[in-house]
Amino acid sequence: MLNLSIVLEDSARNAPDRAALVFGDMRLPYSMVNTVANQVANLLVSRGVGKGDKVAVMSPNVPYFPFVYFGALKVGATVVPLNVLLQPREIAYHLTDSDAKVLFAFEGTPELPLGERGKAGFEEVPGCEHFIVLPATPLATESALGETFWAALGGMSGEFETVQTSPDDTAVIIYTSGTTGQPKGAELTHQNLLINAMVSDEMFPRTEGGDVYLTVLPLFHIFGLTVMLNAGFRRRASLVLMPRFEPGEALGLMHKEGVTLFAGVPTMYWGLLTKIHAEGVEAPKELRVAVAGGAASPVEVLKDWEKTFGFGILEGYGLSETSPVASFNQLERPTKPGSIGFPIWGVEMKLVDADWQTVEGEGPGEIAIRGHNIMKGYYKRPEATAEVMNDGWFRTGDIATRDDEGYYYIIDRAKDMIIRGGFNVYPRELEEVLMTHPAVSLAAVVGVPHDSHGEEIKAYVIPAAGVSVSEEELIAWARENMAAYKYPRQVEFRESFPMTASGKILKRELR
């Protein structure tokens, strides 16, 4: 018997009064979160949902997410977290592809009408039987969109005996962003996610008196789900929920709630530092651990953070298919800025070529991973699974080098690599160089089609405040600082970049 809901149940037993969730003025103790999750479990059973059924949830970082997530796990169901930015057609695709029986959808706001989109998507999928609205007004029992969460829970018992699941049962199907073709659902087991949460938790020392996590990474994304929710609940931390990242508000919450651990993607760190420097905001005092993943952090951001906060950002690496944490800069060995560290406990990594042959020495090669964190496979897609799996190894599509101490350095996504006139150009390397220019705040480099070279190199730049540079000057500077085949021939200034809900720069929209 192994059920991931133990990370909540154990904390509710041993620290019932500790705040599990902090949201605005609400402070919900572990005992209450567990009771509501039990009510959700009883509701699901009453609707004929049980072991192996799929329960979709579409919610930002508000208390409903953990309620539904743990309630579904308790009945042995598989949770399918959906990105809150999906449109009706995409919601219908995910519900159909995952065979979801239920959709819990947050009502949303006029700016982000999640509920309406969720309802529209649900109505296109005959196999999805139940639609439950998570109302924006706390405890509301009515919604124009249909049955609400609180009305459905009426009369449901707060006691529930968790269904026995085996380590290899699927706990979560997480959809990969689908940069190529349709999104695929990675099947992650109870064991995948529980061990990943345990190893993630044990990498950092606990704070006397308890930890407080600023939880702004979306919980529907595997990084937030494992590192914040699963590991945080196992640690009995208080999760301060933040539905949308805004640097000023994040710094305010860090001060107010005494946040000890922050995990974010590089653009969030860039936003926090930009705010601190622009407005002279004080750096939060209680913060002790900063974790970055999701994309490579620019070295300039890492340096600036260490100078401002007095401690470094710990970078890690993983994918939806690896539950996600695969490697990390861990505290028992020195941190190397710009590196994704070395494999976590119980995980192996190596570099391979296109034919799965092992690449010795420093590489470059494609990262392959084997261990307790590797998904069962892509749901209902044996061919796609076979393409990326071989003898227990999973190939990631990320190109990296490795130093003599076993630390890995991501060069780039294999698919982001630009081939210009036969030369391989890695955008990340050029972005790092561009960001050392005083007039460049953030850079994103992409390949654009070109008649004779195949691809030409273009840089999108968010300018730094108070320093000006023209496109021509920046190109000339780049020419002096980069090899002739590498420097960007085109520069375009932007006020902002298109980003995913988890804060990654969407290069395909820049192209």
Wavefront OBJ file of the C-alpha trace (Angstrom):
o trace
v 0.000 0.000 0.000
v 1.431 3.323 -0.985
v -0.795 6.362 -1.503
v 0.627 9.814 -2.108
v -2.109 11.332 0.106
v 0.025 10.211 3.082
v 1.940 13.530 2.782
v -1.265 15.275 3.932
v -2.601 12.605 6.287
v 0.607 12.205 8.255
v 0.932 15.980 8.769
v -2.753 16.285 9.748
v -2.202 13.572 12.387
v 1.027 14.979 13.794
v 0.567 18.745 13.377
v -3.230 19.203 13.125
v -3.233 22.867 14.152
v -0.341 24.054 12.022
v -1.393 26.309 9.123
v -1.157 24.259 5.922
v -2.497 26.960 3.590
v -2.415 30.735 3.885
v -4.550 32.577 1.352
v -5.317 36.252 1.901
v -6.751 36.400 5.426
v -7.528 32.668 5.499
v -5.274 30.323 7.463
v -6.336 26.714 7.053
v -4.816 24.133 9.417
v -3.694 20.690 8.258
v -6.610 19.041 10.081
v -9.136 21.096 8.106
v -7.470 20.541 4.718
v -7.561 16.798 5.421
v -11.233 16.922 6.486
v -12.299 18.764 3.307
v -10.215 16.327 1.197
v -12.087 13.481 2.933
v -15.395 15.142 2.019
v -14.223 15.388 -1.609
v -13.338 11.676 -1.502
v -16.824 10.809 -0.186
v -18.377 13.023 -2.883
v -16.417 11.249 -5.624
v -17.429 7.811 -4.337
v -21.088 8.956 -4.205
v -20.811 9.913 -7.908
v -19.380 6.549 -8.880
v -15.775 7.705 -9.181
v -13.197 5.271 -7.828
v -9.836 3.628 -8.263
v -8.257 4.265 -11.646
v -10.834 6.874 -12.733
v -9.518 10.230 -13.924
v -10.381 13.470 -12.120
v -9.465 16.702 -13.903
v -8.914 19.902 -11.941
v -8.489 23.357 -13.410
v -7.639 25.812 -10.676
v -5.075 28.491 -9.935
v -3.185 28.489 -6.604
v -6.195 28.723 -4.293
v -7.184 26.253 -1.518
v -9.514 24.305 -3.841
v -6.555 22.784 -5.649
v -5.187 20.792 -2.659
v -8.739 19.902 -1.533
v -9.576 18.270 -4.880
v -6.100 16.845 -5.490
v -5.862 14.975 -2.188
v -9.551 14.008 -2.234
v -9.078 12.320 -5.611
v -5.858 10.585 -4.501
v -7.645 9.216 -1.415
v -10.170 7.322 -3.576
v -7.362 5.885 -5.716
v -8.291 8.075 -8.674
v -5.759 9.690 -11.011
v -5.555 13.493 -10.907
v -5.292 15.379 -14.213
v -4.215 18.969 -13.464
v -5.069 21.363 -16.305
v -3.350 24.633 -17.160
v -5.627 27.555 -16.294
v -4.834 29.305 -19.582
v -6.375 26.598 -21.776
v -9.188 27.547 -24.146
v -12.398 25.441 -24.490
v -11.148 23.466 -27.506
v -7.928 22.575 -25.633
v -9.838 21.671 -22.451
v -12.020 19.296 -24.474
v -8.863 17.718 -25.959
v -7.330 17.104 -22.511
v -10.568 15.721 -21.029
v -11.016 13.367 -23.987
v -7.383 12.286 -24.145
v -7.171 11.551 -20.406
v -10.603 9.843 -20.199
v -11.582 12.215 -17.373
v -14.885 11.413 -15.647
v -15.080 14.645 -13.627
v -13.932 18.216 -14.128
v -13.562 20.584 -11.172
v -13.150 24.092 -12.619
v -12.496 27.356 -10.824
v -15.145 29.945 -11.651
v -12.506 32.527 -12.454
v -12.861 36.252 -12.981
v -14.097 38.455 -15.842
v -10.427 38.745 -17.003
v -9.837 34.992 -16.801
v -13.218 33.255 -17.228
v -11.954 29.770 -16.358
v -15.372 28.492 -15.377
v -17.006 29.449 -18.672
v -14.144 27.941 -20.667
v -14.197 24.805 -18.521
v -17.954 24.398 -18.975
v -17.696 24.905 -22.738
v -14.902 22.307 -22.979
v -16.750 19.862 -20.703
v -19.920 20.067 -22.808
v -18.013 18.802 -25.853
v -16.939 15.588 -24.092
v -19.755 13.028 -23.610
v -17.540 10.714 -21.521
v -16.894 13.369 -18.869
v -19.897 12.943 -16.560
v -19.615 15.569 -13.811
v -18.845 19.286 -13.862
v -18.290 20.941 -10.489
v -17.726 24.673 -10.118
v -15.137 25.937 -7.647
v -16.775 29.304 -6.834
v -14.706 32.481 -6.677
v -16.712 33.665 -3.639
v -15.661 31.601 -0.601
v -18.318 29.054 0.481
v -20.796 30.156 -2.236
v -23.357 27.409 -2.893
v -24.713 28.775 -6.171
v -23.169 29.564 -9.538
v -24.662 30.373 -12.914
v -22.364 27.699 -14.349
v -23.845 24.774 -12.437
v -23.363 22.722 -9.278
v -20.864 24.250 -6.883
v -18.226 22.540 -4.795
v -19.793 23.608 -1.482
v -23.301 22.552 -2.471
v -21.956 19.157 -3.603
v -20.075 18.655 -0.313
v -23.244 19.320 1.731
v -23.849 16.359 4.044
v -20.599 14.584 3.066
v -18.721 13.009 5.970
v -15.307 14.412 6.955
v -14.060 10.871 7.645
v -12.728 8.615 4.883
v -10.609 5.504 4.767
v -8.027 5.982 2.027
v -8.187 3.409 -0.751
v -5.184 1.105 -1.001
v -3.121 1.836 -4.081
v 0.054 0.103 -5.170
v 3.328 1.984 -5.788
v 2.957 1.556 -9.551
v -0.618 2.871 -9.793
v -0.882 6.178 -11.666
v -1.406 9.090 -9.267
v -1.198 11.995 -11.715
v -1.278 12.480 -15.479
v 0.585 15.672 -16.214
v 0.401 17.068 -19.743
v 3.667 18.162 -21.312
v 3.532 21.571 -22.919
v 3.428 19.992 -26.353
v 5.976 22.115 -28.208
v 5.755 19.448 -30.899
v 2.327 18.226 -31.939
v -0.447 17.603 -29.425
v 0.269 17.628 -25.663
v 0.959 14.164 -24.229
v 0.008 12.979 -20.746
v 2.948 11.691 -18.679
v 1.752 9.012 -16.237
v 3.397 9.517 -12.845
v 2.921 6.869 -10.162
v 2.389 7.202 -6.409
v 5.960 5.962 -5.983
v 7.413 8.406 -8.552
v 5.849 11.384 -6.830
v 6.272 10.290 -3.213
v 9.982 9.503 -3.523
v 10.570 12.705 -5.493
v 8.815 14.726 -2.772
v 10.814 12.992 -0.031
v 14.176 13.528 -1.715
v 13.248 17.164 -2.544
v 12.223 17.787 1.067
v 15.373 16.256 2.537
v 17.718 18.348 0.390
v 17.134 21.431 2.553
v 17.513 21.835 6.315
v 14.251 22.545 8.162
v 13.690 25.858 9.921
v 13.137 25.838 13.684
v 9.493 26.624 14.306
v 8.459 25.492 10.820
v 8.911 26.569 7.226
v 6.841 28.989 5.178
v 6.773 28.516 1.379
v 5.741 31.265 -1.021
v 3.723 29.138 -3.444
v 3.442 31.027 -6.708
v 4.664 28.295 -9.065
v 1.409 26.933 -10.510
v 0.329 23.778 -8.686
v -0.992 22.405 -11.998
v 2.635 22.393 -13.197
v 4.865 19.525 -12.034
v 7.514 21.818 -10.454
v 4.948 23.473 -8.167
v 3.096 20.206 -7.536
v 6.146 18.272 -6.308
v 8.468 20.880 -4.811
v 5.785 23.041 -3.192
v 2.649 20.968 -2.504
v 3.895 17.398 -2.043
v 7.254 18.196 -0.430
v 5.857 21.186 1.498
v 3.002 19.164 2.974
v 5.368 16.341 3.910
v 7.512 18.917 5.751
v 4.400 20.403 7.455
v 5.289 23.782 5.972
v 2.762 26.604 5.632
v 2.076 27.277 1.946
v 1.322 30.923 1.217
v -0.741 30.648 -1.961
v -0.296 33.255 -4.671
v -2.428 32.811 -7.822
v -0.425 35.181 -10.036
v 3.166 36.316 -9.762
v 3.622 40.033 -9.254
v 7.052 41.049 -7.893
v 5.868 43.783 -5.498
v 3.134 41.605 -4.028
v 5.511 38.624 -3.738
v 8.044 40.703 -1.788
v 5.216 42.034 0.424
v 4.070 38.478 1.241
v 7.651 37.376 1.934
v 7.972 40.149 4.530
v 4.504 39.738 6.023
v 4.477 35.940 6.348
v 8.166 35.396 7.110
v 8.713 33.225 4.037
v 11.716 30.873 4.457
v 11.739 29.118 1.073
v 10.981 30.420 -2.400
v 10.962 28.391 -5.597
v 10.524 30.063 -8.945
v 11.486 30.170 -12.580
v 14.277 32.532 -13.712
v 11.903 35.253 -14.957
v 10.448 35.497 -11.406
v 13.910 36.061 -9.913
v 14.591 38.640 -12.591
v 11.284 40.380 -11.679
v 12.030 40.407 -7.921
v 15.515 41.871 -8.432
v 14.276 44.473 -10.915
v 11.647 45.586 -8.346
v 14.139 45.709 -5.451
v 16.618 47.819 -7.452
v 14.027 50.099 -9.027
v 12.171 50.918 -5.810
v 14.718 50.282 -3.095
v 12.510 47.601 -1.500
v 14.261 45.784 1.329
v 15.230 42.150 0.701
v 13.155 39.819 2.943
v 15.105 38.766 6.049
v 13.658 35.315 6.840
v 14.266 33.885 3.363
v 16.922 31.161 3.566
v 16.505 28.980 0.498
v 15.890 29.997 -3.116
v 15.318 27.268 -5.691
v 15.176 27.744 -9.449
v 14.162 25.421 -12.253
v 11.915 25.297 -15.298
v 14.540 26.986 -17.481
v 18.193 27.906 -17.139
v 18.873 30.996 -14.977
v 21.008 33.672 -16.627
v 24.343 33.896 -14.778
v 23.882 37.685 -14.404
v 20.660 37.061 -12.445
v 22.421 34.493 -10.209
v 25.235 36.960 -9.430
v 22.818 39.807 -8.724
v 20.712 37.633 -6.381
v 23.723 36.525 -4.348
v 24.915 40.114 -4.031
v 21.439 41.354 -3.001
v 20.344 38.520 -0.675
v 23.659 37.207 0.632
v 23.011 33.612 -0.470
v 22.833 31.879 -3.826
v 19.990 30.452 -5.884
v 20.117 26.653 -6.008
v 19.407 25.485 -9.537
v 17.889 22.147 -10.363
v 16.614 20.366 -13.408
v 13.804 18.065 -14.355
v 10.829 17.500 -16.630
v 7.202 16.465 -16.325
v 8.339 12.967 -17.302
v 10.816 12.848 -14.372
v 8.378 13.804 -11.571
v 10.226 16.383 -12.062
v 13.437 16.665 -9.998
v 16.389 14.825 -11.576
v 19.443 16.887 -10.632
v 20.159 19.700 -8.227
v 22.857 21.864 -6.699
v 22.720 20.122 -3.326
v 24.011 21.588 -0.094
v 26.521 18.804 0.662
v 28.687 19.955 -2.246
v 29.599 23.428 -3.545
v 27.073 25.177 -5.771
v 28.294 25.984 -9.264
v 26.473 28.963 -10.828
v 25.074 28.135 -14.239
v 25.080 24.408 -13.468
v 22.006 22.223 -12.862
v 24.079 20.356 -10.277
v 24.383 16.589 -10.099
v 21.814 13.765 -9.930
v 19.665 13.554 -6.794
v 19.632 10.437 -4.590
v 18.504 7.327 -6.473
v 18.809 8.867 -9.930
v 21.420 8.321 -12.658
v 22.222 10.664 -15.528
v 24.379 10.291 -18.613
v 24.940 11.935 -21.983
v 23.914 10.095 -25.155
v 24.032 10.691 -28.899
v 21.148 10.354 -31.367
v 21.596 6.550 -31.409
v 21.543 6.165 -27.591
v 25.309 5.597 -27.531
v 26.880 6.914 -24.322
v 28.962 10.078 -24.762
v 32.002 9.990 -22.462
v 33.829 12.978 -21.009
v 32.409 16.463 -21.109
v 30.130 16.074 -24.132
v 28.052 17.776 -25.410
v 25.321 15.158 -25.539
v 21.641 14.705 -24.813
v 20.785 14.085 -21.163
v 19.339 10.649 -20.406
v 17.949 9.819 -16.945
v 17.132 6.597 -15.097
v 15.709 6.142 -11.597
v 12.669 6.149 -9.306
v 11.419 9.375 -10.888
v 10.845 8.177 -14.465
v 7.225 8.124 -15.644
v 5.387 4.920 -16.518
v 4.978 6.292 -20.029
v 2.749 8.617 -22.047
v -0.908 7.753 -21.446
v -2.276 5.628 -24.333
v 0.792 6.399 -26.480
v 3.087 3.360 -26.670
v 4.894 4.629 -29.802
v 5.692 8.041 -28.293
v 6.840 6.287 -25.103
v 9.116 3.933 -27.056
v 10.749 6.926 -28.788
v 12.007 8.386 -25.496
v 12.519 5.253 -23.342
v 15.216 2.613 -23.665
v 16.124 0.026 -21.021
v 14.745 2.222 -18.232
v 16.527 5.338 -19.521
v 14.519 8.388 -20.583
v 15.980 10.805 -23.120
v 15.165 14.427 -22.367
v 15.762 16.423 -25.558
v 18.135 18.696 -23.598
v 21.737 19.124 -24.693
v 24.312 19.454 -21.918
v 27.979 19.227 -21.021
v 29.415 17.697 -17.840
v 32.497 18.757 -15.876
v 35.057 16.429 -14.264
v 33.195 16.580 -10.927
v 29.955 15.312 -12.467
v 28.073 18.625 -12.555
v 25.882 19.091 -15.623
v 25.420 22.313 -17.620
v 22.464 22.686 -19.983
v 23.467 24.203 -23.289
v 19.968 24.246 -24.769
v 16.867 22.355 -25.785
v 17.754 20.217 -28.788
v 14.818 21.794 -30.603
v 15.840 25.387 -29.738
v 19.249 24.893 -31.295
v 19.763 27.127 -34.325
v 21.629 25.739 -37.330
v 23.114 28.691 -39.210
v 25.065 27.897 -42.342
v 25.880 24.440 -40.998
v 27.050 25.681 -37.593
v 25.197 24.720 -34.392
v 24.321 27.822 -32.373
v 22.912 27.527 -28.849
v 20.621 30.485 -28.021
v 21.244 30.224 -24.274
v 24.963 30.994 -24.726
v 24.177 34.156 -26.721
v 21.519 35.263 -24.186
v 24.116 35.012 -21.411
v 26.540 37.245 -23.346
v 23.860 39.794 -24.299
v 22.779 40.127 -20.659
v 26.239 41.317 -19.679
v 25.579 44.498 -21.733
v 24.466 47.300 -19.365
v 21.509 48.262 -21.586
v 20.067 44.707 -21.692
v 17.724 43.594 -18.923
v 16.496 40.320 -20.463
v 17.232 38.619 -23.791
v 15.681 35.806 -25.835
v 17.436 34.519 -28.942
v 15.665 32.564 -31.702
v 16.376 31.318 -35.200
v 14.356 32.840 -38.035
v 14.175 31.359 -41.562
v 16.849 32.549 -43.996
v 17.254 31.787 -47.722
v 20.967 30.962 -47.872
v 21.930 30.162 -44.236
v 18.850 28.097 -43.421
v 18.369 30.097 -40.216
v 19.421 33.559 -39.139
v 19.910 34.643 -35.523
v 17.563 37.183 -34.017
v 17.618 38.624 -30.501
v 14.600 40.009 -28.677
v 15.631 42.368 -25.887
v 13.889 43.994 -22.923
v 15.978 47.154 -22.356
v 17.337 48.064 -18.915
v 15.911 51.191 -17.287
v 17.916 54.378 -17.748
v 20.441 53.050 -20.301
v 19.856 53.420 -24.011
v 21.337 51.569 -26.953
v 20.227 51.313 -30.576
v 19.721 48.072 -32.484
v 22.760 48.843 -34.650
v 24.981 49.541 -31.612
v 23.919 46.314 -29.922
v 24.577 44.260 -33.076
v 28.013 45.884 -33.441
v 28.792 45.123 -29.780
v 27.663 41.519 -30.230
v 29.869 41.168 -33.316
v 32.885 42.094 -31.173
v 31.934 39.704 -28.384
v 30.816 36.597 -30.273
v 32.091 34.395 -33.085
v 31.168 35.542 -36.593
v 28.664 32.704 -37.112
v 26.977 33.343 -33.746
v 26.206 36.993 -33.253
v 22.600 38.154 -33.850
v 22.093 39.932 -37.181
v 18.699 41.268 -36.029
v 17.671 42.866 -32.748
v 14.134 43.806 -31.737
v 13.302 45.681 -28.529
v 10.235 44.618 -26.550
v 8.565 45.822 -23.362
v 7.747 42.249 -22.345
v 7.951 38.661 -23.598
v 5.102 36.163 -24.095
v 5.288 33.603 -21.289
v 3.680 30.351 -20.239
v 1.550 30.219 -17.087
v 4.629 28.958 -15.258
v 6.772 31.900 -16.406
v 8.841 30.329 -19.199
v 9.545 32.530 -22.219
v 7.508 31.262 -25.189
v 10.116 31.296 -27.933
v 7.763 29.788 -30.493
v 5.583 32.917 -30.217
v 8.597 35.191 -30.669
v 9.584 33.400 -33.866
l 1 2 3 4 5 6 7 8 9 10 11 12 13 14 15 16 17 18 19 20 21 22 23 24 25 26 27 28 29 30 31 32 33 34 35 36 37 38 39 40 41 42 43 44 45 46 47 48 49 50 51 52 53 54 55 56 57 58 59 60 61 62 63 64 65 66 67 68 69 70 71 72 73 74 75 76 77 78 79 80 81 82 83 84 85 86 87 88 89 90 91 92 93 94 95 96 97 98 99 100 101 102 103 104 105 106 107 108 109 110 111 112 113 114 115 116 117 118 119 120 121 122 123 124 125 126 127 128 129 130 131 132 133 134 135 136 137 138 139 140 141 142 143 144 145 146 147 148 149 150 151 152 153 154 155 156 157 158 159 160 161 162 163 164 165 166 167 168 169 170 171 172 173 174 175 176 177 178 179 180 181 182 183 184 185 186 187 188 189 190 191 192 193 194 195 196 197 198 199 200 201 202 203 204 205 206 207 208 209 210 211 212 213 214 215 216 217 218 219 220 221 222 223 224 225 226 227 228 229 230 231 232 233 234 235 236 237 238 239 240 241 242 243 244 245 246 247 248 249 250 251 252 253 254 255 256 257 258 259 260 261 262 263 264 265 266 267 268 269 270 271 272 273 274 275 276 277 278 279 280 281 282 283 284 285 286 287 288 289 290 291 292 293 294 295 296 297 298 299 300 301 302 303 304 305 306 307 308 309 310 311 312 313 314 315 316 317 318 319 320 321 322 323 324 325 326 327 328 329 330 331 332 333 334 335 336 337 338 339 340 341 342 343 344 345 346 347 348 349 350 351 352 353 354 355 356 357 358 359 360 361 362 363 364 365 366 367 368 369 370 371 372 373 374 375 376 377 378 379 380 381 382 383 384 385 386 387 388 389 390 391 392 393 394 395 396 397 398 399 400 401 402 403 404 405 406 407 408 409 410 411 412 413 414 415 416 417 418 419 420 421 422 423 424 425 426 427 428 429 430 431 432 433 434 435 436 437 438 439 440 441 442 443 444 445 446 447 448 449 450 451 452 453 454 455 456 457 458 459 460 461 462 463 464 465 466 467 468 469 470 471 472 473 474 475 476 477 478 479 480 481 482 483 484 485 486 487 488 489 490 491 492 493 494 495 496 497 498 499 500 501 502 503 504 505 506 507 508 509 510 511
